[in-house]
Structures are given as C-alpha cells and as structure tokens.
Amino acid sequence: MTTAPHLGEFERIARFFAPLAAPQALGLVDDVALIDGPPGEQYVLKTDAIVEGVDYFPGDPPGQIAQKLLRVNLSDLAAKGATPLGYLLTTILPKSCDETWLEAFAAGLAADQATYGIGLLGGDSSATPGPATLSVTAIGRVATGKAVLRGGAKPGDLIYVSGTIGDATLGLAALKGEIEGLEPAARDFLVDRYHLPQPRLALGQKLVGLAHAAIDISDGLIADLGHLCGASRLGASLRAEDVPLSPAARAALEASKKSRTMLFSGGDDYELLFTAPPNLAYKIEAAMRAAGVTVTRIGEMEAGHGVKLLDAQGEPIPIDRAGYSHF
Amino acid sequence: MTTAPHLGEFERIARFFAPLAAPQALGLVDDVALIDGPPGEQYVLKTDAIVEGVDYFPGDPPGQIAQKLLRVNLSDLAAKGATPLGYLLTTILPKSCDETWLEAFAAGLAADQATYGIGLLGGDSSATPGPATLSVTAIGRVATGKAVLRGGAKPGDLIYVSGTIGDATLGLAALKGEIEGLEPAARDFLVDRYHLPQPRLALGQKLVGLAHAAIDISDGLIADLGHLCGASRLGASLRAEDVPLSPAARAALEASKKSRTMLFSGGDDYELLFTAPPNLAYKIEAAMRAAGVTVTRIGEMEAGHGVKLLDAQGEPIPIDRAGYSHF
C-alpha cells in the first residue's frame, strides 16, 4: 500500500524498476500485470503490502487487518473490471502475533473469501524482529483485451467517482483524536470506512466496455486522477463542489473546521475513479444501479496535463505537486 | 523463505491456512499453486520472502540480495519442471536503503532477468521502521498436468539429488567464523553457494515426464525429503555415505571437525531432490547430461513413513523430529 504518496516513490519506480518491466507489466503504469489465461481471458496480477504501525495500528483487530490487506488488492482488480480468483499471502510476523492473533487473522480471511468468492492459492510465513509485514498477490480474470486501463481516457470524457470521498481520511483523523464533538454514529461510519475498504468489484465489472479509463483511489483523489491523466497524456478539470461527501464527512468537516478540499489529498478511499464519453452517461447510470453503488460526475478530461481543481465559480484552486490543495 | 524449519511453522499452516486453500493450491502441500493458462499450459505460482538480519546480513551487497530473493523462488519453479515467465516484487525498505542501495539491487535483478529470461510484472514499494523485507511472487509455465509434484513418489522409486549438499550451510558457518584454516578458494566457493543459489531449472524441465515427485531443498535434505515422503504417504531410506559433497565441503568438514550428517539438516541448498522408478535410471542420466548438472542416487522410497538415515553398514543413524541427525 502506498501510504505516503510522494514523488520520491514514483521517481524510484520510474528510475529503478520501470526498466526491468516485462511487456505484460504495462510499463508499471497500471499497478497490475496482464498475462494470457485460458482462451478469451487474461489474468490480472496485483501485489500490495501493509506494515504494522505504518498502514495500520498495532492493536487493530487481526481479522480487520486481514480484510484490509485483501481488499486493497481487490480494489485494484475492481478498477480493471476483473473478477477475483484468488490470492497468495505472505505473513512476516513478530513473536507478538501468537496463535490467538493468527486465528482471528485467518477468520477475517475466511469471511472475505466467502464474500468475494476467492481462495488462498499459496503463501509464505516467516519471522521478523520488526513490525508485522503482510503482503498479498491477488489474481483476477478479465476478458482478453477488455481490462480497463489508466491510459485510455479521451479528451471530453466525463470523470466519475463511485461512493463518497474523504471518509477514510476523516476516520483516521477521528482515531487520532483530531475531530471532537462528532456524533458516535458518524464517527463509527468514518472509522469503519478507514478500516474496511469496499472494493467496487461489481461496478468495475459493469464498466468493462463503457469506461475508457479507471483507477482505484488509494493515494487520494487528486493524486490518482493525476496518475490517470499521466497515463492518458491528458489533463483534467475537477469541480470541488461536485465531489460527493457522505453526511458523516460533512458533519466531521463542520466539527473539525477542516476544509473540504483537504479530503481530496487524503488516501484510503478505495473508490473507483473512471472516465467515459458523454454519450454513455445513461449506460453509466444503468451500471451504477446494477452494481448498487452511487456514481457521481466530478469533472472532464481535456487536452493538456495535470489536474485543475475548480471552485464553485469555476476559478482554479491551487494544488501543489504532491496533490495537496491550498485553500 | 522458511529459514528455521520447525514444526510450529507447519502446524500453523495446517491449522490456520490449509482450511482457506483454493483447489488450485494443492492443499498447500506443494508450496505452489497451479492455475489454468493458455491451451495446454498451466501457470505455477510461488511466493517467498526474505528479511534483513534473518535471511541475509544487513551489509550484504544489494545485488546479491536481489538475486537470492529471485532464485529461491525460481528454485521452487524448477522443482515443478516449470519455465519461469516473470515475477512481482515487493520491497519494504528502511530509510537506510537509499538510492545507491536500490540501484545495486535493481542491477542484480536486471542481471538475473537476463540469465533466466524473465521480466518484472509488477510490485509494491513501501517504507518500514523495521528491517528490509523483500518478497517475490514468481510465475512459471508448465504443460497441463505435467508439473512434478511432491506427492507422486512410488515405493521402489530411486531418490536422486542434484549438485552437492551442505555447501551453503558451511558457507554460512564460514561467514560466522566457525571454520578456520580453510583454503581461500574453498571458503569462497562455499560462501558463494550460500549467497547465490543456482535454481536447477534446466534439470527440472528435463525431469518432466520422468520424475514421479520432486522438491527443492531449502529447509535441509532430511526435512525436505520428509516433506516429499509426507506428501507421497511413503517412507524413504537415505544412505548418508552416498550424499554428494563438494571438495570444498569435504575440506571444511575436515578443518572444522563438523560431522557430515549435520549438513543434511542445514538449509539453503536449493538443489533438486526427486524420485524416479529404477527403469528410468538411464533417462535420468541423459537428463542430467543435457542439463549440465550432476545427479546422484542417495536412497529409495519405501512403504511406511518418515526418513531413515543409514550409515555405510546400513545401520540407522538417529534423527530427531526436526530433521537433525544424532551421530
């Protein structure tokens, strides 16, 4: 999991790892590889790791840690329109993760295996003197040539986002004690959104053949839209007022005096961000209804490069290179 | 990498992870999964991780660390008779692994990619306050139904091992200063064998259709033969005097007064251990010559369970449950 989206990370990948990439790795631009499967199918391969004390709190329930680990990987498969098949799991554990911990961790995996119709394909276990380090390689299936990639957006495409943005950022802030006076139900909703991503698999599958480009939002709305723009060699206009917020997020912003736009730089949304041509708008709505998840138009793709964040008057809101907006 | 083969590890897998296994995971007995590939092919999936200070020394050259990481995974593919296709790489790094470190690490990967004809398929990078933790998921191809598994041995099969046993154990002992008076060339050979496994891919591929069962030796000769016996529901007799040792290993045993049989409990050999019926002995020899690696008969499979280690007179040498021989 890329917890701290910073340029250094992407520069390191470009400099050291991109030259090593196989053709199936799509230049490492899409965070997945596509390899040939049985006739008519390709496999989508994705790997993502989480580290105790970096990506989750040491005392978090083990079952919830297991599910977050699985779901951050499934979220990438969702963005491609893939159907998950299974996963390999690496658990590098300190002595503090005893059998009680492992039992709860495995129970979390079992529950999500049932939810998502996947199975464990293999793995590795080892000991560490450091923090627990957990890694998953997830494998999904998609019709050959139909995976929705980051680089397919066209000028004039509408930009959509699923669900609501910023809940996880606010949930983490609430856990850190940065938000006071929030109703317990709202707080619980936000914390749950931080702890347990909901990979938008059904929606992603419905978008195959409709969306020109898609990405899952893990680094933050602006940063991930920036990745989609970079891969598509286009720019994007994003209307700040149109970005969908949950009632709990609105309440938390009110309570904490935090700004709406700071949510666009937070991570861990695990919603789908995608583009489609305007003439498919009604089909996108049908896909949304079929998948049972809301989808909101938040901007347009255009010639140029980078993300322009616009206020209600259509005036630009400054964004720094790391995706933080200045308001 | 299972650095310390102890029962706890296998009990944990059996108790917590085996119930989660998908059918393609082969009950987690083979340390790989097989999924359907393009017509006539299956993919072999394997994941293995290494931890700084546990599986390698913090000051080891980064390129060598990279190659060990790749090769311990390729060694498992070799045991199945697979041809490697590519790998996903997860690097969880402390701040001490700077760009100089990464450059050398990537150069090691690049060299091995050329050696083994593989490419990088994807990966994840993250930061850790703990030791560097590096994980690879390797993918290979094998003809459908032809992968050589651990559970296929038959009573009366001859047991073979490739290369020589114990070099890595002695190389590690030499690095720890436990062996004195060894010629520099012999010491270098043993240390190199510890640092850089040679996955026996060519041999493994030649064994498809010949070997009944195979495993790569990572936990130690006796322990891994035990795994093969367990998967095949058979026992094995192993003749201690027939286990092939390198000249450097013989010299190191002489210099250190260590016993020959302790080498059978050491790990990191990354040789292939396999079984085949006696009537294929000449074909095994032909495979050995074609692959350019020596292969030595060291015992036979038989009814029963567990590994019997025999001395030159055919008398049993006691072995404890963890695979350590008492001599």
HADDOCK unambig.tbl for C-alpha pairs under 7 A between the chains (distance, minus, plus):
assign (segid A and resid 1 and name CA) (segid B and resid 126 and name CA) 6.81 0.50 0.50
assign (segid A and resid 2 and name CA) (segid B and resid 125 and name CA) 6.98 0.50 0.50
assign (segid A and resid 2 and name CA) (segid B and resid 126 and name CA) 6.13 0.50 0.50
assign (segid A and resid 16 and name CA) (segid B and resid 103 and name CA) 6.36 0.50 0.50
assign (segid A and resid 16 and name CA) (segid B and resid 106 and name CA) 5.97 0.50 0.50
assign (segid A and resid 17 and name CA) (segid B and resid 106 and name CA) 6.88 0.50 0.50
assign (segid A and resid 20 and name CA) (segid B and resid 110 and name CA) 6.35 0.50 0.50
assign (segid A and resid 20 and name CA) (segid B and resid 119 and name CA) 6.31 0.50 0.50
assign (segid A and resid 20 and name CA) (segid B and resid 120 and name CA) 5.61 0.50 0.50
assign (segid A and resid 21 and name CA) (segid B and resid 119 and name CA) 5.70 0.50 0.50
assign (segid A and resid 21 and name CA) (segid B and resid 120 and name CA) 4.50 0.50 0.50
assign (segid A and resid 21 and name CA) (segid B and resid 121 and name CA) 6.03 0.50 0.50
assign (segid A and resid 22 and name CA) (segid B and resid 119 and name CA) 4.35 0.50 0.50
assign (segid A and resid 22 and name CA) (segid B and resid 120 and name CA) 5.21 0.50 0.50
assign (segid A and resid 22 and name CA) (segid B and resid 121 and name CA) 5.70 0.50 0.50
assign (segid A and resid 24 and name CA) (segid B and resid 121 and name CA) 6.29 0.50 0.50
assign (segid A and resid 25 and name CA) (segid B and resid 120 and name CA) 6.97 0.50 0.50
assign (segid A and resid 25 and name CA) (segid B and resid 121 and name CA) 4.50 0.50 0.50
assign (segid A and resid 25 and name CA) (segid B and resid 122 and name CA) 5.86 0.50 0.50
assign (segid A and resid 28 and name CA) (segid B and resid 122 and name CA) 6.13 0.50 0.50
assign (segid A and resid 31 and name CA) (segid B and resid 122 and name CA) 6.44 0.50 0.50
assign (segid A and resid 32 and name CA) (segid B and resid 122 and name CA) 6.01 0.50 0.50
assign (segid A and resid 33 and name CA) (segid B and resid 121 and name CA) 5.52 0.50 0.50
assign (segid A and resid 33 and name CA) (segid B and resid 122 and name CA) 6.16 0.50 0.50
assign (segid A and resid 36 and name CA) (segid B and resid 37 and name CA) 6.74 0.50 0.50
assign (segid A and resid 36 and name CA) (segid B and resid 38 and name CA) 6.26 0.50 0.50
assign (segid A and resid 37 and name CA) (segid B and resid 36 and name CA) 6.74 0.50 0.50
assign (segid A and resid 37 and name CA) (segid B and resid 37 and name CA) 4.52 0.50 0.50
assign (segid A and resid 37 and name CA) (segid B and resid 38 and name CA) 5.08 0.50 0.50
assign (segid A and resid 38 and name CA) (segid B and resid 36 and name CA) 6.26 0.50 0.50
assign (segid A and resid 38 and name CA) (segid B and resid 37 and name CA) 5.08 0.50 0.50
assign (segid A and resid 38 and name CA) (segid B and resid 38 and name CA) 4.50 0.50 0.50
assign (segid A and resid 38 and name CA) (segid B and resid 39 and name CA) 6.21 0.50 0.50
assign (segid A and resid 39 and name CA) (segid B and resid 38 and name CA) 6.21 0.50 0.50
assign (segid A and resid 39 and name CA) (segid B and resid 39 and name CA) 6.97 0.50 0.50
assign (segid A and resid 47 and name CA) (segid B and resid 123 and name CA) 5.61 0.50 0.50
assign (segid A and resid 47 and name CA) (segid B and resid 124 and name CA) 6.23 0.50 0.50
assign (segid A and resid 48 and name CA) (segid B and resid 124 and name CA) 5.50 0.50 0.50
assign (segid A and resid 49 and name CA) (segid B and resid 124 and name CA) 6.85 0.50 0.50
assign (segid A and resid 51 and name CA) (segid B and resid 128 and name CA) 6.88 0.50 0.50
assign (segid A and resid 103 and name CA) (segid B and resid 16 and name CA) 6.38 0.50 0.50
assign (segid A and resid 106 and name CA) (segid B and resid 16 and name CA) 5.98 0.50 0.50
assign (segid A and resid 106 and name CA) (segid B and resid 17 and name CA) 6.89 0.50 0.50
assign (segid A and resid 110 and name CA) (segid B and resid 20 and name CA) 6.38 0.50 0.50
assign (segid A and resid 119 and name CA) (segid B and resid 20 and name CA) 6.32 0.50 0.50
assign (segid A and resid 119 and name CA) (segid B and resid 21 and name CA) 5.72 0.50 0.50
assign (segid A and resid 119 and name CA) (segid B and resid 22 and name CA) 4.37 0.50 0.50
assign (segid A and resid 120 and name CA) (segid B and resid 20 and name CA) 5.60 0.50 0.50
assign (segid A and resid 120 and name CA) (segid B and resid 21 and name CA) 4.49 0.50 0.50
assign (segid A and resid 120 and name CA) (segid B and resid 22 and name CA) 5.20 0.50 0.50
assign (segid A and resid 120 and name CA) (segid B and resid 25 and name CA) 6.98 0.50 0.50
assign (segid A and resid 121 and name CA) (segid B and resid 21 and name CA) 6.02 0.50 0.50
assign (segid A and resid 121 and name CA) (segid B and resid 22 and name CA) 5.69 0.50 0.50
assign (segid A and resid 121 and name CA) (segid B and resid 24 and name CA) 6.29 0.50 0.50
assign (segid A and resid 121 and name CA) (segid B and resid 25 and name CA) 4.52 0.50 0.50
assign (segid A and resid 121 and name CA) (segid B and resid 33 and name CA) 5.55 0.50 0.50
assign (segid A and resid 122 and name CA) (segid B and resid 25 and name CA) 5.85 0.50 0.50
assign (segid A and resid 122 and name CA) (segid B and resid 28 and name CA) 6.15 0.50 0.50
assign (segid A and resid 122 and name CA) (segid B and resid 31 and name CA) 6.48 0.50 0.50
assign (segid A and resid 122 and name CA) (segid B and resid 32 and name CA) 6.00 0.50 0.50
assign (segid A and resid 122 and name CA) (segid B and resid 33 and name CA) 6.16 0.50 0.50
assign (segid A and resid 123 and name CA) (segid B and resid 47 and name CA) 5.65 0.50 0.50
assign (segid A and resid 124 and name CA) (segid B and resid 47 and name CA) 6.24 0.50 0.50
assign (segid A and resid 124 and name CA) (segid B and resid 48 and name CA) 5.51 0.50 0.50
assign (segid A and resid 124 and name CA) (segid B and resid 49 and name CA) 6.85 0.50 0.50
assign (segid A and resid 125 and name CA) (segid B and resid 2 and name CA) 6.97 0.50 0.50
assign (segid A and resid 126 and name CA) (segid B and resid 1 and name CA) 6.90 0.50 0.50
assign (segid A and resid 126 and name CA) (segid B and resid 2 and name CA) 6.13 0.50 0.50
assign (segid A and resid 128 and name CA) (segid B and resid 51 and name CA) 6.87 0.50 0.50
assign (segid A and resid 130 and name CA) (segid B and resid 130 and name CA) 4.49 0.50 0.50
assign (segid A and resid 130 and name CA) (segid B and resid 131 and name CA) 6.04 0.50 0.50
assign (segid A and resid 131 and name CA) (segid B and resid 130 and name CA) 6.03 0.50 0.50
